[in-house]
Amino acid sequence: LFLRYKNEMKEAYTMQNFDYQTPTRLIFGKGVISALPEVMKPLGQKILLTYGGGSIKKLGLYDKVKELLKEFEIYELADIQPNPKYNPSVLEGVRICKENEIEAILAVGGGSVLDCSKAIAAGAKYDGDPWDLISYKVKAQAALPIVDILTLAATGSEYDCGGVISRTETNDKIGYMDELLFPVCSILDPVYTFSVSKKQTAAGCADAMNHVMEQYFTEDTTLLNDGFCESMLKSLMVNAKKCLENPEDYTARAEMMLCCTYGCNGILSLGNSASGWPCHGIEHALSAYYDITHGEGLAMITPRWMKHILNDRTVGRFVKYGVNVFGIDSSLGQYEIADKAIEETYRFFESIGIPMHLREVGIDESRLSEMAHHVAVNEGLENAYAPLSESDILDILEASL
């Protein structure tokens, strides 16, 4: 085994240049919310508190935050939706910030709340239409500082500088990244994820797994990064099932949360060649057009994408994935291992309760061609690890029905 890896290093692996920095402070564990006043104090007195549909009030988290920040001037933006919307949430948040001279944003909730807050943070410091920033027409010159208290393990937005914003009237869902948008601090207490539903726990696992796989399936990788990715995939699968069986299993919730935090901030791909993130590119159309749960859409797309790109160039990658993640017998033929690995991926998502057909979430064939065209024009997947044309994208969508 060592000699095989040694040969792989000699023949296949090329370390790419990189420039990497994450300024985000992570405070992790039980009861760490007590650090909130100390974290917020240097950022200013006027705080915009952002959150979603009210689950933080059921958790008692809303009251806890208000008590801890009783010396601060708090403004609120509530009802941020999954697949956060440019209109009304981003625009309303920007308005509140500008009218009240907000000095910092505190996002309390899951990745959607934090993604929306990042767009608000940049828009609040920009005189024009905030969509100029989100669509990369203009580069942000400043942004409000952001702190978050996470209540859902999934997106990794708490440890990266990006977010995804939907503009309903144009069916656009754009991943917006800017180094100014790293949170100053992320407060991560796994206890706040105990009440997450089975549906959202499973979708969060699928989202994080796909983040890892998007970075694993690339042309040039390293043994170090492969090991990170393979270990993280196994951890996510084991701990997601434990969380579904016992929602208050602290150790499982904690490990799953940390996997999700690490999964999308770039550390898994340092030195790798670019991926293109094709499954995300395709899924963005699904949740932009139909507003489905992002993680579920990724779970449906991923095994169909895998099967579509399997060929003589990519089969070796699937072999390594199958042997090291699922323990498939390495003595089998390459394509047999690859097929088994793809099937195991499908079966895992199915086993944690994720619907595995688009029709199950209300998507039929009527707009597939339109979505395929939208993805081909806007997502740049001709440059992905396995280049995808519009017809390739349509084939993957049709296979997912």
C-alpha positions in Angstrom: 0.0 0.0 0.0 2.8 2.4 0.9 4.6 1.7 -2.4 1.4 2.3 -4.3 0.9 5.7 -2.7 4.6 6.5 -3.2 4.2 5.8 -6.9 1.0 8.0 -7.0 2.9 10.8 -5.4 5.7 10.5 -8.0 3.5 10.2 -11.0 0.2 11.9 -10.4 0.4 14.6 -7.7 1.3 18.2 -8.3 1.1 20.7 -5.5 -0.5 24.0 -6.8 0.4 27.4 -5.5 -2.0 29.0 -3.0 -2.5 32.1 -0.8 -4.7 31.3 2.2 -5.8 33.2 5.3 -8.8 32.9 7.5 -9.1 35.6 10.2 -12.2 34.0 11.9 -12.0 33.2 15.6 -13.8 29.9 16.5 -15.1 29.6 20.0 -16.4 26.0 20.3 -18.2 24.0 23.0 -20.8 23.9 25.7 -21.8 27.3 27.2 -19.4 29.4 25.0 -22.2 31.9 24.3 -21.0 33.5 27.6 -18.1 35.0 25.6 -20.6 37.1 23.4 -20.3 40.4 25.2 -16.5 40.3 25.2 -16.6 39.5 21.5 -19.0 42.2 20.5 -17.7 45.0 22.7 -14.7 46.1 20.4 -17.0 46.1 17.4 -19.4 48.9 18.5 -22.6 49.6 20.4 -25.2 49.5 17.6 -25.9 45.9 16.6 -28.1 44.4 13.9 -29.4 41.0 15.1 -30.4 38.8 12.2 -32.3 35.5 12.5 -34.7 33.3 10.7 -38.2 31.9 11.4 -38.2 32.1 15.2 -36.5 28.8 16.2 -34.0 30.8 18.3 -36.9 32.0 20.4 -38.1 28.5 21.0 -34.6 27.5 22.0 -34.4 30.4 24.5 -31.4 31.7 22.5 -33.1 35.0 21.6 -33.7 35.9 25.2 -30.2 34.8 26.1 -28.6 37.0 23.5 -30.8 40.0 24.5 -29.8 39.5 28.1 -26.1 39.2 27.3 -26.2 42.3 25.1 -28.4 44.4 27.4 -25.8 47.2 27.3 -25.9 47.4 23.5 -28.4 49.1 21.2 -30.0 46.2 19.3 -31.9 46.4 16.0 -33.5 43.3 14.4 -34.0 41.7 11.0 -36.1 38.5 11.3 -37.7 36.0 9.0 -34.6 35.3 6.8 -35.6 32.3 4.7 -33.7 29.3 3.6 -32.1 30.1 0.2 -31.9 33.7 1.5 -33.6 36.3 -0.7 -32.1 39.5 -2.0 -35.5 41.0 -1.8 -36.7 41.5 0.8 -34.0 40.3 3.3 -30.8 41.7 2.0 -32.3 45.0 0.9 -34.2 45.4 4.2 -31.0 44.6 6.2 -29.0 47.2 4.3 -31.7 49.8 4.8 -31.7 49.2 8.6 -28.0 49.4 8.8 -27.7 52.6 6.9 -30.6 54.4 8.6 -29.4 53.5 12.1 -25.7 53.6 11.6 -25.2 50.0 12.6 -21.7 49.1 13.6 -21.8 45.3 13.6 -24.0 42.4 12.7 -24.8 39.4 14.9 -26.2 36.5 12.9 -28.0 33.9 15.0 -29.2 30.8 13.1 -28.0 28.6 10.3 -26.1 29.2 7.1 -28.9 31.1 5.4 -29.0 33.7 8.1 -25.2 34.1 7.9 -25.1 34.2 4.1 -27.7 36.9 4.1 -25.9 38.8 6.8 -22.7 38.8 4.8 -24.4 40.4 1.8 -25.9 43.0 4.2 -22.5 43.7 5.7 -21.1 44.6 2.3 -24.2 46.4 1.1 -24.3 48.6 4.1 -21.0 50.1 3.2 -21.8 50.6 -0.5 -23.7 53.5 -2.0 -25.1 51.7 -5.0 -27.4 48.7 -5.6 -26.0 45.9 -3.4 -26.6 43.5 -6.3 -23.6 45.1 -7.9 -21.5 43.5 -5.2 -23.2 40.1 -5.2 -22.9 39.8 -9.0 -19.3 40.9 -9.0 -20.0 44.0 -11.0 -18.2 46.0 -8.3 -15.7 45.0 -5.7 -16.6 45.9 -2.1 -14.2 48.3 -0.4 -15.5 47.8 3.1 -18.0 45.7 5.1 -19.5 45.7 8.6 -18.0 43.1 11.0 -20.0 40.0 11.5 -20.3 37.6 14.5 -22.4 34.5 14.4 -24.0 32.0 16.8 -24.6 28.8 14.8 -27.7 26.7 15.3 -27.4 24.4 12.3 -24.4 22.4 11.1 -24.3 22.4 7.3 -23.0 25.1 5.1 -19.6 26.1 6.8 -20.5 29.7 6.3 -19.3 30.4 9.8 -15.7 29.8 8.7 -15.5 31.2 5.2 -15.9 34.4 3.4 -18.8 33.5 1.1 -22.6 33.1 1.0 -25.3 32.3 -1.5 -28.0 34.7 -2.3 -31.2 34.1 -4.4 -32.9 36.8 -6.6 -36.3 35.3 -7.2 -37.4 37.5 -10.1 -34.4 36.4 -12.3 -34.0 32.8 -11.0 -30.5 33.7 -10.0 -28.7 32.0 -7.1 -25.2 33.4 -6.8 -22.3 32.4 -4.6 -20.8 35.6 -3.4 -17.3 35.6 -2.0 -15.2 38.4 -0.7 -12.3 38.3 1.8 -14.0 41.2 3.7 -16.8 38.8 4.7 -15.1 36.4 7.0 -16.9 36.5 10.3 -14.8 38.1 13.1 -15.9 35.3 15.4 -18.1 32.2 15.2 -19.6 30.9 18.4 -20.3 27.2 18.0 -22.2 25.3 20.7 -23.4 21.9 19.5 -26.2 21.9 22.1 -28.0 24.5 20.0 -28.2 21.9 17.2 -30.0 19.3 19.4 -33.5 20.5 18.2 -32.6 20.5 14.5 -35.2 18.3 12.7 -34.2 15.0 11.1 -34.9 16.5 7.6 -32.5 19.4 8.2 -29.9 17.2 10.0 -29.8 14.9 7.0 -29.7 17.8 4.5 -26.9 19.4 6.5 -24.9 16.2 6.3 -25.5 16.0 2.5 -24.5 19.6 2.0 -21.2 19.2 4.0 -20.4 15.9 2.3 -20.8 17.5 -1.1 -18.6 20.4 0.0 -15.9 17.8 0.7 -16.5 15.9 -2.5 -16.4 19.0 -4.7 -12.8 19.5 -3.4 -11.9 15.8 -3.6 -12.8 15.2 -7.2 -10.1 17.3 -8.9 -7.3 16.8 -11.3 -4.3 17.4 -9.0 -4.6 16.5 -5.3 -2.3 15.6 -2.4 -2.2 12.6 -0.1 -2.7 15.0 2.8 -5.8 16.6 1.4 -7.2 13.2 0.3 -6.8 12.0 3.8 -8.6 15.0 5.2 -11.4 14.6 2.8 -11.8 10.8 3.2 -11.7 11.1 7.0 -14.3 13.9 7.0 -16.7 12.0 4.7 -16.5 8.9 7.0 -17.0 11.1 10.1 -20.1 12.8 8.6 -21.7 9.6 7.6 -21.2 7.9 11.0 -22.1 11.0 13.1 -25.2 12.0 11.0 -26.7 8.5 11.7 -25.9 8.9 15.4 -27.6 12.3 15.4 -30.7 10.9 13.7 -30.9 8.1 16.2 -30.3 10.3 19.2 -30.6 14.1 18.5 -29.0 14.9 21.9 -25.8 12.9 21.4 -23.4 15.7 22.2 -20.3 14.0 20.8 -21.9 13.2 17.5 -23.4 16.7 17.1 -20.1 18.2 18.0 -18.1 16.2 15.5 -20.6 16.8 12.8 -20.6 20.5 13.5 -16.9 20.7 13.3 -16.8 18.7 10.0 -19.3 21.2 8.5 -17.2 24.1 9.7 -14.1 22.8 8.1 -15.8 21.5 5.0 -16.1 24.7 3.0 -13.4 27.2 4.0 -10.8 25.9 1.5 -8.5 24.1 3.8 -9.3 20.8 2.2 -8.2 21.9 -1.2 -5.0 23.8 -0.5 -2.5 22.9 -3.2 -5.2 21.0 -5.2 -6.2 22.1 -8.7 -9.6 23.8 -9.1 -12.8 21.8 -9.1 -15.4 24.1 -10.5 -18.0 22.8 -7.9 -20.3 21.3 -10.6 -22.9 19.8 -8.3 -23.4 23.1 -6.5 -23.6 24.8 -9.9 -26.4 22.5 -11.0 -28.2 22.6 -7.7 -28.2 26.3 -7.5 -30.7 26.3 -10.4 -32.9 23.7 -8.7 -33.2 25.8 -5.5 -33.4 29.1 -7.4 -36.3 27.9 -9.6 -38.1 25.7 -7.1 -36.8 26.8 -3.6 -36.0 23.3 -2.5 -33.7 22.4 0.4 -30.2 22.9 -0.8 -28.7 19.7 0.8 -31.4 17.5 -0.6 -30.9 18.9 -4.1 -27.2 18.2 -3.8 -27.8 14.6 -2.7 -30.0 14.0 -5.7 -27.6 15.5 -8.2 -24.3 14.1 -6.8 -24.6 10.3 -7.7 -26.0 11.1 -11.1 -23.1 13.5 -11.7 -20.7 10.8 -10.6 -22.2 8.3 -13.0 -22.2 10.8 -15.8 -18.5 11.7 -15.5 -17.2 8.2 -14.9 -14.7 7.4 -17.7 -11.1 6.2 -18.2 -9.7 9.6 -17.0 -11.8 9.8 -13.8 -12.1 6.1 -12.8 -9.0 6.1 -10.7 -10.4 8.9 -8.5 -13.5 6.9 -8.0 -11.5 3.8 -7.1 -9.6 5.7 -4.4 -12.9 7.1 -3.1 -14.6 3.7 -3.0 -11.7 1.9 -1.3 -10.8 4.6 1.2 -14.2 5.9 2.1 -16.5 2.8 1.8 -13.9 0.0 2.2 -14.7 -1.6 -1.1 -12.4 -4.5 -2.0 -9.4 -3.1 -3.8 -8.8 -6.3 -5.7 -12.0 -5.8 -7.8 -11.8 -4.2 -11.2 -11.6 -0.5 -11.5 -15.1 0.1 -12.9 -16.7 -2.4 -10.5 -15.2 -0.5 -7.6 -16.3 2.9 -9.1 -19.9 1.6 -9.7 -20.1 0.3 -6.2 -18.8 3.6 -4.8 -21.4 5.6 -6.6 -24.1 3.1 -5.5 -22.9 3.4 -1.9 -23.1 7.2 -2.1 -26.7 7.0 -3.3 -27.7 4.4 -0.7 -26.2 6.4 2.1 -28.3 9.5 1.2 -31.3 7.4 0.8 -30.7 5.7 4.2 -30.8 9.0 6.1 -34.2 9.9 4.7 -33.3 12.2 1.8 -35.7 12.1 -1.2 -33.5 10.9 -4.1 -35.7 11.9 -7.1 -36.6 15.4 -8.2 -40.2 14.4 -8.7 -40.4 13.8 -4.9 -39.8 17.5 -4.2 -42.1 18.8 -6.9 -39.7 19.1 -9.9 -40.8 17.6 -13.2 -39.3 17.8 -16.7 -41.1 21.0 -17.7 -38.2 23.4 -16.9 -35.2 21.1 -17.1 -34.0 22.5 -20.4 -34.4 26.1 -19.1 -32.5 25.3 -16.0 -29.7 23.5 -17.9 -29.3 26.5 -20.1 -29.2 28.8 -17.1 -26.5 26.7 -15.5 -24.5 26.5 -18.7 -24.5 30.2 -19.2 -23.9 31.3 -15.6 -21.9 28.6 -13.7 -18.8 28.1 -15.9 -19.0 24.3 -15.7 -17.1 24.0 -19.0 -14.0 24.5 -16.7 -15.0 21.9 -14.1 -12.9 18.8 -13.2 -15.0 17.0 -15.7 -16.2 19.7 -18.2 -20.0 19.9 -18.6 -21.8 21.2 -21.6 -25.5 22.3 -21.6 -26.5 18.8 -22.9 -24.4 17.2 -20.1 -26.2 19.2 -17.5 -29.6 18.3 -19.0 -28.7 14.6 -19.0 -27.8 14.8 -15.3 -31.0 16.6 -14.5 -33.1 14.1 -16.4 -31.3 11.2 -14.7 -32.2 12.8 -11.3 -36.0 12.8 -12.1 
